[in-house]
Amino acid sequence: MFNFFKTKPRKISQHELNQQLIDYLIKNGDNLEKEHLVELAFAGNMKKMGSLKNWLLNSGHTEVTGQTDKMLVVSKPMKLEIGGIDKITDEMEKMAKEFNAEFDGWSTYPVK
């Protein structure tokens, strides 16, 4: 049957996801004043992402190997502040597009 009254799920923006992750960390006793090792993940053709990888490494990131051979994962220590994270994710989305990849998001672990 037709679903005239069902609403489509709203797509969550990267900034909303950033805030949710920071809220989760705070809820779990995180100390946002301390540096966190933040991992950034990118999906795409690994051969084509070589230039993106070089750009990230030249920007001070370290490649995280062994997690998967289907994604590029890099890390960098940084303080978690919502404005800074939003700026970083905006830049990563822009750079991923420029290098024909997709920014898959970021992660970290609580620091107490």
N, C-alpha and C positions, 0 to 999 in steps of 0.2 A: 504494500500500500504506500501511498505518498506520505511523506513526512513534512507536511507544510508547517507544522508548529515546532519542529525541532530546530534548535539553534546550532549553528556550527561552533565548535570549540574555538575560542579565541587563541590566536597564536601569541605566545609569551615572548616579549622582546628580550634581547640580550641584557639590557639594563635591568629588567625585572628579575631575570635569572641571577644576575650579579647580586642584587639586593637579597634575594632568597638565600643564596649561599652564605653571604655574610651574616644574615640573621640566624641561619642554622649554626654557624660557627660560634656566634655569641651565645646562643641558647645552650651550647655544649661547653661553655666555660672558656672559650678562646680568649687569648690576650692579643687583641688587635694591635697593641703597641709594639709587639715583637715582629721581626721579619718572618715571613713564611716562604717556603719553597713553593712557588706557583708553577704548575705545569700548564702549558698551552698545547692544544691538540689541533691538528689540521688533517683533512682528508682530501684525497685526490690521487692522481697518477704520480707515483713516487719518482719516476724519471723526470716528469715535468716540474715537480716540487723541489728539484735540486737548487734552483735559483732562490726560492723562498727559504730553504734551509740555510744557504750561504748568507742571505740577508739577516736571518735571525741570529746565526752564530756570530756574525760581525757586529750585531747589536748587543752582544753580551749574554746571549742565551746559551745554554748547554744542551746538547742533544741527549734525550733519554732513550736508551736503546733497550731492546729485550722485551718491551711491552707488546708490540705488534709490528708486523712488517707491512701493514696496510695503512698505517697512519704515521705522520711526522709528529713527534712529541718533543717539546723543548721545555726547559725549566729555567727559572731565574728567581733568586731571592728578592723579595720586595715586601713593603708594608702594605697591609690591606686597608684601604680607605675607599669608600664607594666612588668618589669622584675620580680617583686615580685608576681604579679597576675599570670603570666605564670608559675612560680615555684609552686605556690599553686595549680593551676588547674592540672598541671602535677602530683603532689603528690596525689590529690584527685582522678584522673583517675586511678592511680596505686592502691590506697587503695580500691577503689570501686571494681576493678577487683579481688583483693585479697579476698574480702568479698562477691564475687558473686553478685555484684550490678552494677549499671551504674551511672556514674556521669552525671547529667543532666545539670549542668552549675551553674552560679552564677548570682546574681543580687544585686543592691543597688539603692539608690535614690540620686539625686544631693544634694550636700551640698554646700551652698553658704557662 
